[in-house]
Amino acid sequence: KKNFMLHYNFPPFCVGEVRPIRGPGRREIGHGALAERSLEPVLPEDDKFPYTVRVVSDIMESNGSSSMASVCGGTLAMMDAGVPIQNPVAGIAMGLIKEGDEIRILSDILGTEDHCGDMDFKVSGTQHGITGLQMDIKVAGISFQILETALAQAAEGRKHILRTMLGSIRRPRENISKYAPRIQTMKINPDKIGALIGPGGKNIRRLQDENESTIVVSDDGTVKIYSDNEERSLACRRQVEGLTAEAEIGRVYDGRVTSIKDFGAFVEILPGQEGLIHVSELSNEYVSAVTDVVNVGDQIQAKCINIDAQGRIKLSRKAVFQDGEPEPARAGGGGGGQSQPREDRGGGRRDGGGGRR
């Protein structure tokens, strides 16, 4: 249900107390919730960073706002872990001393200032704005002017803290830890989900076994690949793309000739997807028979030149060579590869183009 959690621990020894450590109480849960909602707005979108993030804040000593320390520490921890947060977040606790008409607003209050003062106003946010607020007051109320002054003073303090934090790490690390699991996220056409899964799950099980990965497919076409190895996850992604890719007009494919007809050759350019190379598109030269150029099983390059309304793919072999690549010489069914000159019946030699010399 949640892809971000901040767990806050405040053991008794951090304030010099001696008592048993039991489950989290109201204070721990409240402070953890404040720190969590302060950091949540800057987290990356799920499609950019599809991880569940858990930040644990263990308070070792406290004489100030440990919830705001958790916000600052949580920001630094995520940046160091390679979580691409949108902006760093810092927090500061503001205080108030009110005696009659005299008012003093304090920044970054200590424990005694919290205990003896009239306000504990926690403000967290980025350099651009506020992400979290919480206020405890001991007076009947505060004026708008006090609130305005406290927020302005908190903004200055927050920016000062941010500058100090960024002195340690300027931006999130480019890569996550090599020990972290790898997640590849991609979108496929929902109509291709069946091709990815295969009959009885045959295809998806084969991909998972070959790449030691786990594949999760959603109904909207979102595919997530989980692996503890980046190379295996990328290899699995490439195979998924191959199984679910759709032909694109203008793209050149490496394909395999699957069948020969009088009017042309059928070539598999993507797993389970074939296109037709008409005899007129096989070569720049005149072709009397399809087998003069290609045979079943040959590996050739073909360019997608059209996809009709029924989804039938039209390919061209000669368009590949028109794009600047020289056409290989033909060897009368040699599959389109380079052929060696051979003797003709008259004792002369015939070159790969069928001419006589």
Disulfide bonds with the S-S distance in Angstrom:
none
